[in-house]
Amino acid sequence: MTTRRLHLNAFLMSTGHHEASWRLPESDPYAHVDLRHYTRLAQTAERGTFDSLFLADSPQLWGELGQRPAGALEPLTLLTALATATEHIGLIATASTSYNSPYNLARRLASLDIVSGGRAGWNIVTTAGAEAARNFGLEQEPAHAERYARAADFLDVALKLWDSWEDDTIVADKAAGVWGDDDKIHPARHEGPYFRVAGALNVPRSPQGYPLLVQAGSSGDGKAFAARYAEAVFTAQQTLADAQSFYADIKDRTERAGRNPEHLKVLPGIVPVLGSTEAEARAAEQVLEDHIVPEHGLRRLERLLQLAPGDLELDRELPAELPPESAVEGAKSRYTLVVELARRERLTVRQLIGRLGGGRGHQTFAGTPEQIADRIETWFTRGAADGFNIMPPVLPSGLDTFVDHVVPILRARGLFRTEYGPKRTLRERYGLPRPANQHLSPAFA
């Protein structure tokens, strides 16, 4: 029996990750803006003793209104509300370094960490896509390498701001009339290639020091960034071999960056389609696939592959000639994953759309609770994952079923916790130390 313990994150998305989930009789097409819906999901994940929950985001109207529920509540606002409805589970928000300012975002994230008692996390994204760029006055998206260079400067500012208060800055000496110690404030005084920030943050250092830092890019630039900063990585692989290769590479990069590789947790995404029998799970998967409108997927795939409308035919394989990854300025790693999946399994465009409908490139696995647990255990024990980003295809039922039927199996096998225990912060749940304040000497810290 392994002494390691799984980390499980619940990736919550409106009616579920499958693009056709909203069409099922059980689904509420308005759930994406219903606080009660997200409160129920958060409390279900907490009942399952998940480490954290996660909300994706992008500063644009994502997708097509005809395809699935579009638009979403702003993650930090929603997670602040969920912090008051939960006690233990971590709360990870996606926020872009390309379309935010470091001072305001650092303040909002620190505020969530304080309000939640040390449960905040930040999924750091650089935001691909020209649509988002045009929402901020740009004619086109910045180049891939430039987005990551800006992100590095952004993180350097944020870390200085989160450390700008020492932990004991607040004195609260009523008798002496001294509330705080000005000598324990450290202005950022940052001058970098993208940002100049002078002052200290206007909220105290938060319970975790700063939020758990999460990253989701798997390109060369993305992995270099993760090795330098990330404490958890959300990733997408279709095969055990690919997952093992990514895991070994990112751990090696982290060590070469001078960090402890155990302080970076790798969490691949998995879309579990559950049934009491394998046949029942396959039937549920087929129902979802039958509700896909192929034309929606066709347009989305053409955009991902940088093809013109009409270049793809539903019942033929991908064209032999496609742009190389080096020519892609958007989601490079996802582009390569999709092309390799289609080539490896000789999928038609229609079949590829079906495969992407549930997880947009993350592995989809249909089976019994035991089979899902087997898949999770295999990847976890064979050097492919430290845990998983659980992406239910339909919500709330998919999360209910996972918590009620898969989690007990993982607990019985000694892979997952049975209760939260005394650890309070998200960092503690992930087995990470509270970071020392960079403005203090190592001996003092």
Backbone torsions as a table, in degrees:
resi	resn	phi	psi	omega
1	MET	NA	129.7	-178.8
2	THR	-70.2	147.9	175.3
3	THR	-90.2	-11.6	175.3
4	ARG	-70.9	155.4	176.5
5	ARG	-124.3	137.4	177.7
6	LEU	-61.0	151.0	166.9
7	HIS	-113.4	129.8	179.7
8	LEU	-120.6	128.6	176.1
9	ASN	-117.6	134.3	177.6
10	ALA	-95.5	112.5	177.9
11	PHE	-89.9	107.7	-174.8
12	LEU	-96.8	129.6	179.4
13	MET	-143.4	104.7	174.4
14	SER	34.3	-114.2	-177.7
15	THR	-88.9	2.9	-179.6
16	GLY	133.2	166.9	-176.4
17	HIS	-77.2	-24.0	178.5
18	HIS	-73.1	132.5	-174.0
19	GLU	-62.9	-22.0	-179.8
20	ALA	-98.3	5.8	-175.6
21	SER	-59.9	-32.7	-177.6
22	TRP	-67.0	-17.5	-177.9
23	ARG	-85.3	-10.4	-179.4
24	LEU	-71.4	150.1	-178.8
25	PRO	-56.7	-32.6	-177.0
26	GLU	-75.2	-16.3	-168.7
27	SER	-86.4	147.1	175.4
28	ASP	-101.8	111.2	-177.5
29	PRO	-63.1	-11.8	-179.4
30	TYR	-105.1	9.3	-175.0
31	ALA	-63.1	-25.9	-174.3
32	HIS	-65.3	-16.3	178.2
33	VAL	-122.6	25.2	-177.1
34	ASP	-110.2	110.5	-179.5
35	LEU	-59.9	-36.2	-179.6
36	ARG	-62.0	-37.4	178.6
37	HIS	-61.2	-48.7	-178.4
38	TYR	-70.9	-33.0	176.3
39	THR	-62.4	-44.5	178.4
40	ARG	-61.2	-44.1	-179.7
41	LEU	-63.2	-44.1	-179.8
42	ALA	-62.1	-41.3	-179.7
43	GLN	-70.8	-31.7	174.9
44	THR	-66.3	-46.1	178.0
45	ALA	-62.1	-37.1	177.5
46	GLU	-68.1	-37.2	174.5
47	ARG	-60.2	-32.6	176.9
48	GLY	-84.8	8.6	-179.9
49	THR	53.2	35.5	173.4
50	PHE	-60.8	149.8	175.1
51	ASP	-65.2	-41.5	-169.1
52	SER	-160.3	165.6	167.4
53	LEU	-125.2	160.9	-168.0
54	PHE	-142.1	137.6	175.9
55	LEU	-119.9	125.5	174.6
56	ALA	-79.5	165.5	178.9
57	ASP	-167.3	157.2	172.8
58	SER	-153.9	141.7	-177.5
59	PRO	-80.9	56.8	179.1
60	GLN	-162.6	164.8	173.1
61	LEU	-79.4	105.2	-170.6
62	TRP	-84.3	134.2	173.9
63	GLY	76.9	-165.3	-178.9
64	GLU	-111.6	139.2	-177.6
65	LEU	-62.2	-27.3	179.8
66	GLY	-73.7	-19.8	-171.5
67	GLN	-83.3	-48.8	-175.9
68	ARG	-161.8	168.5	177.8
69	PRO	-53.5	126.5	-176.2
70	ALA	-115.1	158.1	-175.7
71	GLY	83.0	152.8	-177.4
72	ALA	-155.2	151.5	173.7
73	LEU	-66.0	144.8	-179.7
74	GLU	-62.9	127.7	-169.2
75	PRO	-59.3	-44.4	-177.3
76	LEU	-65.6	-34.1	176.2
77	THR	-65.8	-48.4	-178.7
78	LEU	-64.5	-42.9	-177.8
79	LEU	-68.1	-29.4	175.0
80	THR	-63.6	-40.4	175.4
81	ALA	-65.3	-41.6	-179.2
82	LEU	-68.9	-25.5	177.2
83	ALA	-61.6	-31.3	-179.4
84	THR	-82.1	-12.6	-178.4
85	ALA	-103.5	-0.9	-179.3
86	THR	-134.2	167.9	-178.2
87	GLU	-122.3	-29.7	-168.5
88	HIS	-120.8	-37.4	-166.8
89	ILE	-70.6	141.7	177.2
90	GLY	-70.9	155.6	-173.0
91	LEU	-129.9	103.3	-173.3
92	ILE	-108.4	122.9	-178.9
93	ALA	-109.5	141.1	171.8
94	THR	-87.0	133.1	175.4
95	ALA	-149.5	140.7	-172.3
96	SER	-88.3	138.0	172.3
97	THR	-83.3	-14.1	-179.4
98	SER	-82.8	-26.9	-172.5
99	TYR	-130.4	37.3	172.1
100	ASN	-140.9	166.0	171.0
101	SER	-104.3	142.8	-175.3
102	PRO	-59.1	-40.4	-173.9
103	TYR	-64.8	-50.0	-177.1
104	ASN	-65.3	-41.5	-178.2
105	LEU	-70.1	-40.5	177.1
106	ALA	-59.5	-38.7	178.8
107	ARG	-65.9	-44.3	-178.4
108	ARG	-65.4	-40.3	179.8
109	LEU	-68.6	-41.7	176.2
110	ALA	-62.3	-37.7	178.8
111	SER	-63.2	-43.0	177.6
112	LEU	-63.1	-38.9	179.4
113	ASP	-64.1	-38.4	179.2
114	ILE	-69.9	-48.1	-177.9
115	VAL	-60.8	-37.3	-176.1
116	SER	-88.4	-2.8	-178.3
117	GLY	74.2	31.1	175.2
118	GLY	93.8	37.2	-177.1
119	ARG	-119.3	12.9	-174.0
120	ALA	-86.6	147.1	171.9
121	GLY	-139.5	155.4	-179.6
122	TRP	-124.0	116.3	170.8
123	ASN	-84.9	108.4	-172.1
124	ILE	-86.4	119.1	178.0
125	VAL	-125.7	153.0	178.0
126	THR	-101.3	-9.4	173.2
127	THR	64.7	100.0	173.6
128	ALA	-85.8	156.3	171.9
129	GLY	115.1	134.1	-179.9
130	ALA	-70.4	-28.1	-178.3
131	GLU	-60.5	-45.2	178.4
132	ALA	-64.5	-41.9	-179.0
133	ALA	-58.0	-43.5	-178.1
134	ARG	-68.0	-21.0	175.3
135	ASN	-72.3	-12.0	-178.7
136	PHE	-121.8	26.5	172.4
137	GLY	80.9	12.2	179.4
138	LEU	-101.3	146.0	179.5
139	GLU	-75.1	-32.2	178.7
140	GLN	-151.0	164.2	-179.4
141	GLU	-66.5	145.4	173.8
142	PRO	-61.5	155.5	179.4
143	ALA	-61.2	153.8	-175.9
144	HIS	-54.1	-50.5	-178.2
145	ALA	-64.3	-37.0	179.4
146	GLU	-66.2	-38.7	178.8
147	ARG	-61.0	-39.6	-179.9
148	TYR	-74.6	-32.4	175.4
149	ALA	-64.7	-42.0	176.5
150	ARG	-63.7	-40.7	-179.9
151	ALA	-60.9	-40.0	179.3
152	ALA	-63.4	-43.3	178.1
153	ASP	-65.3	-39.3	178.1
154	PHE	-59.4	-47.1	-179.1
155	LEU	-64.9	-39.3	178.8
156	ASP	-61.1	-40.1	176.8
157	VAL	-65.0	-49.2	-176.3
158	ALA	-58.4	-42.5	-179.9
159	LEU	-63.7	-39.4	176.6
160	LYS	-64.2	-39.8	-179.4
161	LEU	-67.5	-43.8	179.2
162	TRP	-64.0	-25.3	178.0
163	ASP	-95.7	7.5	-172.8
164	SER	-75.4	-14.4	170.1
165	TRP	-109.2	132.5	168.2
166	GLU	-72.2	158.7	-176.0
167	ASP	-62.4	-30.3	-177.2
168	ASP	-107.7	31.3	178.8
169	THR	-63.3	-38.4	-178.1
170	ILE	-78.7	118.6	-178.7
171	VAL	-94.0	-43.0	178.9
172	ALA	54.7	44.0	179.5
173	ASP	-92.3	96.7	-177.3
174	LYS	-66.9	-38.8	-177.2
175	ALA	-64.1	-41.2	-178.7
176	ALA	-86.0	-10.2	-178.1
177	GLY	71.5	31.4	-178.8
178	VAL	-117.9	113.9	179.2
179	TRP	-85.7	-44.2	-177.1
180	GLY	-144.2	165.9	-177.0
181	ASP	-105.1	108.7	-178.6
182	ASP	-63.0	-24.7	-179.7
183	ASP	-70.8	-12.7	-179.0
184	LYS	-102.5	15.1	172.3
185	ILE	-101.8	133.5	-176.3
186	HIS	-125.8	97.2	178.0
187	PRO	-55.4	149.3	-176.2
188	ALA	-64.4	-45.2	-178.7
189	ARG	47.9	48.0	-175.8
190	HIS	-97.4	130.1	172.3
191	GLU	-132.3	101.9	-177.3
192	GLY	-121.0	-173.6	-177.7
193	PRO	-67.5	-22.2	-176.8
194	TYR	-121.3	-24.6	-172.3
195	PHE	-135.6	144.2	170.9
196	ARG	-126.3	116.2	-177.3
197	VAL	-132.6	123.3	-172.3
198	ALA	-91.3	-51.6	-163.5
199	GLY	-91.0	-176.3	175.9
200	ALA	-85.9	160.7	175.5
201	LEU	-67.6	152.9	-178.2
202	ASN	-100.8	23.5	166.2
203	VAL	-133.8	151.2	-178.4
204	PRO	-65.6	167.0	174.6
205	ARG	-60.4	135.3	-170.3
206	SER	-84.7	170.1	-175.9
207	PRO	-55.0	-35.5	-179.7
208	GLN	-88.8	-0.3	-170.0
209	GLY	87.1	-59.3	166.4
210	TYR	-155.5	161.5	-175.1
211	PRO	-60.5	155.7	171.5
212	LEU	-56.9	131.3	-176.6
213	LEU	-98.7	119.1	-175.9
214	VAL	-118.8	146.5	-179.1
215	GLN	-141.9	150.8	-173.5
216	ALA	-127.9	3.5	-179.3
217	GLY	-84.9	139.1	-179.3
218	SER	-118.3	9.7	173.6
219	SER	-73.0	175.8	176.5
220	GLY	-58.5	-46.1	178.0
221	ASP	-63.8	-40.1	-179.3
222	GLY	-64.3	-42.2	179.9
223	LYS	-69.4	-36.3	176.7
224	ALA	-63.9	-40.8	178.5
225	PHE	-65.0	-44.8	179.9
226	ALA	-61.4	-42.1	-179.1
227	ALA	-60.9	-32.0	-178.1
228	ARG	-82.3	-37.4	-169.1
229	TYR	-121.8	-37.5	-163.5
230	ALA	-71.9	147.8	174.3
231	GLU	-112.8	-12.9	170.3
232	ALA	-148.2	144.5	-179.7
233	VAL	-125.6	121.7	170.6
234	PHE	-88.6	126.3	-174.1
235	THR	-139.6	168.1	-178.4
236	ALA	-131.6	119.7	171.5
237	GLN	-136.6	148.0	-178.3
238	GLN	-95.6	-24.6	-175.3
239	THR	-126.4	156.0	177.7
240	LEU	-60.1	-42.8	-178.5
241	ALA	-61.8	-43.6	178.6
242	ASP	-64.4	-39.0	179.7
243	ALA	-66.8	-40.5	177.7
244	GLN	-63.5	-40.5	179.5
245	SER	-64.5	-45.3	178.8
246	PHE	-62.6	-44.7	-177.6
247	TYR	-59.3	-48.8	-179.1
248	ALA	-63.7	-39.9	-177.3
249	ASP	-66.5	-47.2	-175.2
250	ILE	-71.1	-33.0	176.3
251	LYS	-67.7	-40.9	178.5
252	ASP	-64.5	-43.5	178.9
253	ARG	-61.0	-40.2	-179.2
254	THR	-63.5	-42.7	178.7
255	GLU	-65.7	-41.0	179.5
256	ARG	-68.1	-21.0	175.7
257	ALA	-82.0	2.4	177.4
258	GLY	88.3	15.8	-178.7
259	ARG	-113.0	159.9	175.0
260	ASN	-75.2	118.5	-178.5
261	PRO	-62.7	-20.5	176.3
262	GLU	-71.8	-12.2	179.3
263	HIS	-92.1	12.6	171.2
264	LEU	-128.1	118.3	-177.2
265	LYS	-101.0	132.2	-178.2
266	VAL	-102.5	121.7	-176.5
267	LEU	-127.3	93.2	174.2
268	PRO	-66.6	153.5	175.8
269	GLY	-84.0	144.5	173.9
270	ILE	-140.7	133.3	177.6
271	VAL	-104.0	99.2	-175.3
272	PRO	-89.2	117.0	175.1
273	VAL	-99.6	108.7	-168.8
274	LEU	-102.4	145.8	173.2
275	GLY	-150.4	158.7	179.4
276	SER	-68.2	-23.5	171.2
277	THR	-129.4	163.8	177.9
278	GLU	-62.6	-38.4	179.4
279	ALA	-63.0	-38.5	179.1
280	GLU	-66.2	-39.5	178.0
281	ALA	-66.0	-42.4	178.1
282	ARG	-62.4	-39.1	179.5
283	ALA	-65.8	-40.0	178.2
284	ALA	-64.8	-38.7	177.5
285	GLU	-64.0	-40.2	-179.3
286	GLN	-67.7	-37.7	177.1
287	VAL	-58.9	-44.8	179.0
288	LEU	-63.8	-44.7	-178.6
289	GLU	-64.2	-35.9	179.6
290	ASP	-66.0	-21.3	-179.4
291	HIS	-91.0	-1.2	176.3
292	ILE	-71.2	137.6	171.4
293	VAL	-94.2	106.8	-170.9
294	PRO	-56.5	-33.6	-176.5
295	GLU	-62.6	-34.4	176.9
296	HIS	-63.1	-48.2	-179.6
297	GLY	-64.3	-33.8	-179.4
298	LEU	-63.0	-46.8	-179.9
299	ARG	-64.8	-39.8	179.7
300	ARG	-65.7	-40.0	-179.6
301	LEU	-67.8	-38.4	177.1
302	GLU	-61.5	-39.4	178.5
303	ARG	-67.4	-43.8	-179.7
304	LEU	-60.6	-40.8	-176.4
305	LEU	-87.9	3.1	178.7
306	GLN	57.9	46.3	178.0
307	LEU	-110.7	158.4	178.4
308	ALA	-80.9	152.6	175.1
309	PRO	-54.4	132.0	-179.1
310	GLY	96.0	-8.1	180.0
311	ASP	-73.4	-20.9	-179.8
312	LEU	-107.3	143.1	174.5
313	GLU	-118.0	132.4	-171.4
314	LEU	-56.4	-39.0	-172.9
315	ASP	-105.2	24.4	172.8
316	ARG	-125.9	160.8	176.7
317	GLU	-72.7	172.3	177.6
318	LEU	-60.8	149.8	176.6
319	PRO	-56.9	149.9	-179.6
320	ALA	-64.2	-35.2	-178.5
321	GLU	-103.0	117.7	175.9
322	LEU	-130.0	156.5	177.5
323	PRO	-59.0	142.6	174.6
324	PRO	-70.1	158.6	179.5
325	GLU	-57.3	-33.1	-178.1
326	SER	-61.6	-22.6	-180.0
327	ALA	-88.1	-4.6	-176.4
328	VAL	-92.5	125.8	177.6
329	GLU	-102.1	-4.3	179.8
330	GLY	-90.5	-126.0	-177.6
331	ALA	-85.1	86.4	-172.9
332	LYS	-60.7	-50.7	-174.3
333	SER	-66.3	-36.4	178.9
334	ARG	-69.0	-36.9	175.5
335	TYR	-56.6	-50.0	-177.9
336	THR	-65.3	-41.1	179.3
337	LEU	-59.1	-45.6	-177.5
338	VAL	-66.3	-44.0	180.0
339	VAL	-63.7	-44.2	-179.7
340	GLU	-65.2	-38.6	176.1
341	LEU	-59.8	-47.9	-179.0
342	ALA	-63.1	-42.9	-179.3
343	ARG	-68.8	-44.9	-175.1
344	ARG	-61.7	-41.1	-176.0
345	GLU	-103.2	7.2	177.7
346	ARG	49.5	51.2	-177.8
347	LEU	-83.0	142.5	167.2
348	THR	-72.7	166.1	177.8
349	VAL	-59.8	-40.5	178.7
350	ARG	-61.4	-44.5	178.9
351	GLN	-66.0	-38.2	178.6
352	LEU	-64.7	-41.4	177.1
353	ILE	-60.0	-40.5	177.4
354	GLY	-63.4	-40.6	-179.7
355	ARG	-68.1	-32.0	-178.2
356	LEU	-86.2	-13.0	-174.2
357	GLY	-64.0	-27.3	-176.9
358	GLY	-90.7	-36.2	-173.3
359	GLY	-138.7	7.7	175.8
360	ARG	54.6	33.3	179.2
361	GLY	115.8	-20.3	172.9
362	HIS	-72.2	153.8	-178.2
363	GLN	-67.0	133.3	173.5
364	THR	-107.6	130.6	-176.3
365	PHE	-133.5	120.1	178.4
366	ALA	-102.4	128.4	179.8
367	GLY	178.1	-173.5	177.4
368	THR	-78.4	165.9	175.3
369	PRO	-54.4	-39.1	178.7
370	GLU	-64.4	-40.3	-179.8
371	GLN	-68.6	-38.9	175.9
372	ILE	-63.5	-44.6	178.3
373	ALA	-62.2	-38.5	177.5
374	ASP	-61.2	-45.5	-179.8
375	ARG	-61.3	-46.0	179.5
376	ILE	-61.4	-45.7	-178.7
377	GLU	-64.2	-40.9	-179.5
378	THR	-61.0	-49.5	-179.5
379	TRP	-64.5	-37.9	-177.5
380	PHE	-68.5	-41.8	-174.5
381	THR	-88.2	-11.2	-177.6
382	ARG	-111.1	29.1	170.2
383	GLY	72.3	36.2	178.8
384	ALA	-118.7	-12.7	-173.9
385	ALA	-164.1	151.3	168.2
386	ASP	-99.0	-8.4	-179.4
387	GLY	172.2	-165.5	-175.0
388	PHE	-141.4	148.2	171.1
389	ASN	-92.5	101.8	-174.9
390	ILE	-82.0	123.1	-173.0
391	MET	-122.3	81.1	-176.8
392	PRO	-59.5	134.3	-178.9
393	PRO	-68.5	-29.1	179.7
394	VAL	-132.7	135.4	178.6
395	LEU	-124.8	139.0	12.2
396	PRO	-90.6	-9.6	-169.3
397	SER	-61.3	-37.9	-178.0
398	GLY	-64.3	-37.1	177.8
399	LEU	-73.4	-40.6	177.0
400	ASP	-55.5	-48.7	-176.7
401	THR	-65.1	-40.7	179.5
402	PHE	-63.2	-46.5	-178.5
403	VAL	-65.9	-39.5	-175.3
404	ASP	-79.9	-25.5	-171.3
405	HIS	-123.1	-30.4	179.7
406	VAL	-91.2	-45.3	-178.4
407	VAL	-56.4	-44.0	177.9
408	PRO	-59.2	-33.9	177.8
409	ILE	-67.9	-44.0	178.7
410	LEU	-62.9	-36.9	177.1
411	ARG	-67.2	-44.0	-178.9
412	ALA	-62.4	-29.5	179.0
413	ARG	-85.1	1.1	178.7
414	GLY	75.7	19.1	-176.9
415	LEU	-94.2	-21.2	-170.9
416	PHE	-139.4	150.2	-176.8
417	ARG	-62.4	153.9	173.9
418	THR	-100.3	-18.0	176.6
419	GLU	-155.0	164.5	-177.3
420	TYR	-72.7	-35.7	-179.7
421	GLY	75.3	-165.2	-172.1
422	PRO	-77.8	-15.2	-178.6
423	LYS	-66.9	131.9	-171.8
424	ARG	-107.8	-38.6	-172.3
425	THR	-89.8	161.3	177.4
426	LEU	-63.5	-38.2	177.0
427	ARG	-59.4	-43.4	179.3
428	GLU	-62.9	-38.3	178.8
429	ARG	-62.1	-37.4	-179.4
430	TYR	-86.8	5.7	178.3
431	GLY	70.0	33.6	-176.5
432	LEU	-111.9	144.4	178.1
433	PRO	-75.7	156.9	171.4
434	ARG	-74.3	127.2	-175.3
435	PRO	-67.5	141.3	174.5
436	ALA	-71.2	151.7	177.9
437	ASN	-72.7	122.2	-175.4
438	GLN	-65.5	-18.2	-178.9
439	HIS	-82.4	-6.3	-179.0
440	LEU	-105.8	157.3	178.0
441	SER	-68.8	150.5	179.5
442	PRO	-54.5	-39.2	-178.4
443	ALA	-64.5	-43.2	178.9
444	PHE	-67.8	-43.0	-178.5
445	ALA	-64.0	NA	NA
